Amino acid sequence: MPSARPDSDPFMVLADPDGETRRPGRRRPASAPAPSPKPGEQVVSAQPPEPKRGIMPGEVLDEATFRRLLSLEANRATRYRDFFVLCLLQPDQISSKDQTAEMLGQRVASKIVEFVRSSDVVGRLGDGIGVLLLQTGTSDALRVTERLRAEIANVRFPGEPAGPGRPITLSVGEVSFPGDGHSEISLLSRARARLQEAVRSGGNRVVQTDHS
């Protein structure tokens, strides 16, 4: 009885040019538009979130990289009818005139990484911090950001040399895809507006809706 060829192994996987894997002899089905959801139905994508590729555990991204991944995720979520939440956070006790502002901002961002899931993305955005909560709905995101505020408030961050640790609270502006926008620019613009509303309202709070 002739032996089976190695390439006939039903468990062998081959790499497509775009990096995906497939089994020999099986064609990858052509992409088809996803069915429209019924009223009130939330469609969960079978496609896993992708932006974490190449990001080291515990890494805080720079602004350019974070914005690029936000744009990629918006494109992916549009294609697969997925959803996510973008949060912009600003430490209330750190001003641009503070000589330790950059160091404290980085420390707060690094601490936030410890409190979110490994699939989420954290990056610096100007004086603030961006958090991308993948495959997360609005109600779940609010629980996450409220927990983040509480966790950060319990940490004492180093201030002046040899000085006591200082408490930090967070103001948060939150937007969801696709409800609040479909692109990096529209999502960031609305998130900044809500963050500014949180700051104007006294800080240490989360704003999820627009205020006139």
MARTORFI-272241 format. One record per residue (C-alpha): residue number from 1; residue in three letters; x, y, z. Coordinates in nm, 3 decimals. Example, Ala and Ser with C-alpha at 12.3 -4.5 7.8 and 13.67 -1.06 7.14 Angstrom:
! residues 2
+-----+------+---------+---------+---------+
: pos : code :      px :      py :      pz :
+-----+------+---------+---------+---------+
:   1 :  ALA :   1.230 :  -0.450 :   0.780 :
:   2 :  SER :   1.367 :  -0.106 :   0.714 :
+-----+------+---------+---------+---------+
***
This chain:
! residues 212
+-----+------+---------+---------+---------+
: pos : code :      px :      py :      pz :
+-----+------+---------+---------+---------+
:   1 :  MET :   0.000 :   0.000 :   0.000 :
:   2 :  PRO :   0.163 :   0.329 :  -0.104 :
:   3 :  SER :   0.237 :   0.568 :   0.177 :
:   4 :  ALA :   0.047 :   0.895 :   0.190 :
:   5 :  ARG :   0.228 :   1.198 :   0.065 :
:   6 :  PRO :   0.330 :   1.446 :   0.335 :
:   7 :  ASP :   0.118 :   1.715 :   0.175 :
:   8 :  SER :  -0.192 :   1.498 :   0.209 :
:   9 :  ASP :  -0.184 :   1.526 :   0.589 :
:  10 :  PRO :  -0.533 :   1.655 :   0.676 :
:  11 :  PHE :  -0.390 :   1.845 :   0.974 :
:  12 :  MET :  -0.126 :   2.030 :   0.778 :
:  13 :  VAL :  -0.179 :   2.404 :   0.749 :
:  14 :  LEU :  -0.037 :   2.631 :   0.483 :
:  15 :  ALA :   0.019 :   3.004 :   0.491 :
:  16 :  ASP :  -0.164 :   3.228 :   0.248 :
:  17 :  PRO :   0.026 :   3.527 :   0.110 :
:  18 :  ASP :  -0.159 :   3.757 :   0.351 :
:  19 :  GLY :  -0.039 :   3.558 :   0.652 :
:  20 :  GLU :  -0.358 :   3.362 :   0.721 :
:  21 :  THR :  -0.358 :   2.984 :   0.739 :
:  22 :  ARG :  -0.561 :   2.726 :   0.550 :
:  23 :  ARG :  -0.573 :   2.351 :   0.502 :
:  24 :  PRO :  -0.458 :   2.195 :   0.172 :
:  25 :  GLY :  -0.733 :   2.129 :  -0.079 :
:  26 :  ARG :  -0.974 :   2.375 :   0.080 :
:  27 :  ARG :  -1.054 :   2.706 :  -0.077 :
:  28 :  ARG :  -1.097 :   3.005 :   0.145 :
:  29 :  PRO :  -1.457 :   3.123 :   0.102 :
:  30 :  ALA :  -1.502 :   3.455 :  -0.068 :
:  31 :  SER :  -1.591 :   3.744 :   0.158 :
:  32 :  ALA :  -1.964 :   3.804 :   0.176 :
:  33 :  PRO :  -2.143 :   4.097 :   0.334 :
:  34 :  ALA :  -2.261 :   4.022 :   0.683 :
:  35 :  PRO :  -2.640 :   3.995 :   0.726 :
:  36 :  SER :  -2.814 :   4.300 :   0.863 :
:  37 :  PRO :  -2.891 :   4.268 :   1.235 :
:  38 :  LYS :  -3.250 :   4.260 :   1.354 :
:  39 :  PRO :  -3.375 :   4.560 :   1.551 :
:  40 :  GLY :  -3.221 :   4.557 :   1.897 :
:  41 :  GLU :  -2.982 :   4.277 :   1.805 :
:  42 :  GLN :  -2.609 :   4.323 :   1.865 :
:  43 :  VAL :  -2.386 :   4.139 :   1.619 :
:  44 :  VAL :  -2.069 :   3.992 :   1.767 :
:  45 :  SER :  -1.790 :   3.935 :   1.517 :
:  46 :  ALA :  -1.631 :   3.593 :   1.484 :
:  47 :  GLN :  -1.312 :   3.769 :   1.387 :
:  48 :  PRO :  -1.074 :   3.826 :   1.681 :
:  49 :  PRO :  -0.941 :   4.177 :   1.747 :
:  50 :  GLU :  -0.617 :   4.237 :   1.558 :
:  51 :  PRO :  -0.449 :   4.560 :   1.677 :
:  52 :  LYS :  -0.241 :   4.389 :   1.948 :
:  53 :  ARG :  -0.005 :   4.233 :   1.694 :
:  54 :  GLY :   0.352 :   4.335 :   1.765 :
:  55 :  ILE :   0.270 :   4.517 :   2.090 :
:  56 :  MET :   0.474 :   4.410 :   2.390 :
:  57 :  PRO :   0.288 :   4.321 :   2.712 :
:  58 :  GLY :   0.251 :   4.630 :   2.929 :
:  59 :  GLU :   0.350 :   4.864 :   2.646 :
:  60 :  VAL :   0.218 :   5.221 :   2.629 :
:  61 :  LEU :   0.206 :   5.333 :   2.266 :
:  62 :  ASP :   0.313 :   5.669 :   2.133 :
:  63 :  GLU :   0.046 :   5.891 :   1.978 :
:  64 :  ALA :   0.122 :   5.809 :   1.613 :
:  65 :  THR :   0.110 :   5.434 :   1.672 :
:  66 :  PHE :  -0.208 :   5.454 :   1.880 :
:  67 :  ARG :  -0.387 :   5.660 :   1.615 :
:  68 :  ARG :  -0.275 :   5.422 :   1.342 :
:  69 :  LEU :  -0.412 :   5.123 :   1.533 :
:  70 :  LEU :  -0.736 :   5.310 :   1.603 :
:  71 :  SER :  -0.777 :   5.369 :   1.230 :
:  72 :  LEU :  -0.704 :   5.002 :   1.153 :
:  73 :  GLU :  -0.953 :   4.886 :   1.415 :
:  74 :  ALA :  -1.223 :   5.118 :   1.277 :
:  75 :  ASN :  -1.167 :   4.969 :   0.931 :
:  76 :  ARG :  -1.173 :   4.612 :   1.066 :
:  77 :  ALA :  -1.485 :   4.674 :   1.274 :
:  78 :  THR :  -1.660 :   4.827 :   0.973 :
:  79 :  ARG :  -1.581 :   4.521 :   0.763 :
:  80 :  TYR :  -1.693 :   4.267 :   1.024 :
:  81 :  ARG :  -1.976 :   4.471 :   1.181 :
:  82 :  ASP :  -1.790 :   4.473 :   1.512 :
:  83 :  PHE :  -1.788 :   4.729 :   1.794 :
:  84 :  PHE :  -1.545 :   4.888 :   2.038 :
:  85 :  VAL :  -1.509 :   5.186 :   2.272 :
:  86 :  LEU :  -1.248 :   5.463 :   2.270 :
:  87 :  CYS :  -1.174 :   5.639 :   2.600 :
:  88 :  LEU :  -0.971 :   5.957 :   2.641 :
:  89 :  LEU :  -0.846 :   6.003 :   2.997 :
:  90 :  GLN :  -0.682 :   6.307 :   3.152 :
:  91 :  PRO :  -0.525 :   6.315 :   3.498 :
:  92 :  ASP :  -0.689 :   6.601 :   3.688 :
:  93 :  GLN :  -0.391 :   6.696 :   3.905 :
:  94 :  ILE :  -0.134 :   6.725 :   3.623 :
:  95 :  SER :  -0.094 :   7.053 :   3.435 :
:  96 :  SER :   0.129 :   7.134 :   3.138 :
:  97 :  LYS :   0.328 :   7.368 :   3.367 :
:  98 :  ASP :   0.411 :   7.084 :   3.604 :
:  99 :  GLN :   0.776 :   6.990 :   3.557 :
: 100 :  THR :   0.691 :   6.628 :   3.637 :
: 101 :  ALA :   0.390 :   6.620 :   3.401 :
: 102 :  GLU :   0.545 :   6.396 :   3.137 :
: 103 :  MET :   0.683 :   6.149 :   3.391 :
: 104 :  LEU :   0.354 :   6.136 :   3.584 :
: 105 :  GLY :   0.150 :   6.097 :   3.265 :
: 106 :  GLN :   0.364 :   5.802 :   3.161 :
: 107 :  ARG :   0.336 :   5.644 :   3.507 :
: 108 :  VAL :  -0.043 :   5.679 :   3.506 :
: 109 :  ALA :  -0.062 :   5.527 :   3.156 :
: 110 :  SER :   0.161 :   5.236 :   3.262 :
: 111 :  LYS :  -0.060 :   5.174 :   3.565 :
: 112 :  ILE :  -0.373 :   5.177 :   3.346 :
: 113 :  VAL :  -0.219 :   4.900 :   3.134 :
: 114 :  GLU :  -0.216 :   4.683 :   3.448 :
: 115 :  PHE :  -0.590 :   4.732 :   3.500 :
: 116 :  VAL :  -0.723 :   4.661 :   3.149 :
: 117 :  ARG :  -0.738 :   4.337 :   2.951 :
: 118 :  SER :  -0.440 :   4.215 :   2.754 :
: 119 :  SER :  -0.644 :   4.260 :   2.434 :
: 120 :  ASP :  -0.697 :   4.632 :   2.497 :
: 121 :  VAL :  -0.466 :   4.910 :   2.378 :
: 122 :  VAL :  -0.324 :   5.203 :   2.579 :
: 123 :  GLY :  -0.134 :   5.500 :   2.436 :
: 124 :  ARG :  -0.036 :   5.861 :   2.505 :
: 125 :  LEU :  -0.236 :   6.127 :   2.323 :
: 126 :  GLY :  -0.090 :   6.470 :   2.387 :
: 127 :  ASP :  -0.135 :   6.546 :   2.757 :
: 128 :  GLY :  -0.387 :   6.264 :   2.792 :
: 129 :  ILE :  -0.414 :   5.889 :   2.759 :
: 130 :  GLY :  -0.611 :   5.686 :   2.506 :
: 131 :  VAL :  -0.760 :   5.345 :   2.584 :
: 132 :  LEU :  -0.909 :   5.125 :   2.314 :
: 133 :  LEU :  -1.150 :   4.869 :   2.460 :
: 134 :  LEU :  -1.197 :   4.610 :   2.187 :
: 135 :  GLN :  -1.527 :   4.426 :   2.138 :
: 136 :  THR :  -1.676 :   4.617 :   2.431 :
: 137 :  GLY :  -2.023 :   4.769 :   2.452 :
: 138 :  THR :  -2.110 :   5.102 :   2.609 :
: 139 :  SER :  -2.243 :   4.966 :   2.940 :
: 140 :  ASP :  -1.941 :   4.738 :   2.987 :
: 141 :  ALA :  -1.705 :   5.025 :   2.900 :
: 142 :  LEU :  -1.859 :   5.244 :   3.168 :
: 143 :  ARG :  -1.793 :   4.975 :   3.428 :
: 144 :  VAL :  -1.433 :   4.951 :   3.307 :
: 145 :  THR :  -1.366 :   5.326 :   3.320 :
: 146 :  GLU :  -1.535 :   5.367 :   3.659 :
: 147 :  ARG :  -1.314 :   5.087 :   3.791 :
: 148 :  LEU :  -1.009 :   5.255 :   3.636 :
: 149 :  ARG :  -1.093 :   5.582 :   3.812 :
: 150 :  ALA :  -1.124 :   5.400 :   4.145 :
: 151 :  GLU :  -0.803 :   5.200 :   4.097 :
: 152 :  ILE :  -0.596 :   5.504 :   3.995 :
: 153 :  ALA :  -0.736 :   5.707 :   4.285 :
: 154 :  ASN :  -0.600 :   5.443 :   4.525 :
: 155 :  VAL :  -0.245 :   5.473 :   4.387 :
: 156 :  ARG :   0.005 :   5.729 :   4.518 :
: 157 :  PHE :   0.227 :   5.851 :   4.238 :
: 158 :  PRO :   0.573 :   5.999 :   4.304 :
: 159 :  GLY :   0.583 :   6.378 :   4.295 :
: 160 :  GLU :   0.875 :   6.603 :   4.378 :
: 161 :  PRO :   1.205 :   6.430 :   4.470 :
: 162 :  ALA :   1.189 :   6.305 :   4.829 :
: 163 :  GLY :   0.831 :   6.433 :   4.849 :
: 164 :  PRO :   0.524 :   6.231 :   4.945 :
: 165 :  GLY :   0.324 :   6.036 :   4.688 :
: 166 :  ARG :   0.039 :   6.227 :   4.528 :
: 167 :  PRO :  -0.314 :   6.105 :   4.448 :
: 168 :  ILE :  -0.440 :   6.129 :   4.091 :
: 169 :  THR :  -0.799 :   6.132 :   3.968 :
: 170 :  LEU :  -0.916 :   6.093 :   3.610 :
: 171 :  SER :  -1.157 :   6.275 :   3.381 :
: 172 :  VAL :  -1.280 :   6.054 :   3.097 :
: 173 :  GLY :  -1.449 :   6.113 :   2.763 :
: 174 :  GLU :  -1.591 :   5.798 :   2.609 :
: 175 :  VAL :  -1.722 :   5.719 :   2.259 :
: 176 :  SER :  -1.840 :   5.398 :   2.096 :
: 177 :  PHE :  -1.804 :   5.257 :   1.746 :
: 178 :  PRO :  -2.017 :   5.269 :   1.539 :
: 179 :  GLY :  -2.270 :   5.475 :   1.736 :
: 180 :  ASP :  -2.051 :   5.785 :   1.781 :
: 181 :  GLY :  -1.844 :   5.772 :   1.462 :
: 182 :  HIS :  -1.689 :   5.552 :   1.196 :
: 183 :  SER :  -1.340 :   5.695 :   1.159 :
: 184 :  GLU :  -1.037 :   5.778 :   1.370 :
: 185 :  ILE :  -1.093 :   6.152 :   1.322 :
: 186 :  SER :  -1.463 :   6.156 :   1.410 :
: 187 :  LEU :  -1.417 :   5.931 :   1.714 :
: 188 :  LEU :  -1.125 :   6.132 :   1.853 :
: 189 :  SER :  -1.305 :   6.462 :   1.796 :
: 190 :  ARG :  -1.616 :   6.352 :   1.985 :
: 191 :  ALA :  -1.412 :   6.186 :   2.260 :
: 192 :  ARG :  -1.216 :   6.511 :   2.314 :
: 193 :  ALA :  -1.540 :   6.707 :   2.338 :
: 194 :  ARG :  -1.670 :   6.471 :   2.605 :
: 195 :  LEU :  -1.339 :   6.479 :   2.791 :
: 196 :  GLN :  -1.353 :   6.861 :   2.797 :
: 197 :  GLU :  -1.708 :   6.838 :   2.933 :
: 198 :  ALA :  -1.586 :   6.607 :   3.211 :
: 199 :  VAL :  -1.312 :   6.856 :   3.302 :
: 200 :  ARG :  -1.549 :   7.157 :   3.294 :
: 201 :  SER :  -1.788 :   6.969 :   3.521 :
: 202 :  GLY :  -1.524 :   6.942 :   3.793 :
: 203 :  GLY :  -1.321 :   6.643 :   3.680 :
: 204 :  ASN :  -1.299 :   6.294 :   3.826 :
: 205 :  ARG :  -1.592 :   6.168 :   3.619 :
: 206 :  VAL :  -1.685 :   5.987 :   3.298 :
: 207 :  VAL :  -1.889 :   6.153 :   3.020 :
: 208 :  GLN :  -2.046 :   5.917 :   2.765 :
: 209 :  THR :  -2.297 :   6.147 :   2.598 :
: 210 :  ASP :  -2.289 :   6.488 :   2.432 :
: 211 :  HIS :  -2.406 :   6.791 :   2.629 :
: 212 :  SER :  -2.543 :   7.101 :   2.462 :
+-----+------+---------+---------+---------+
***
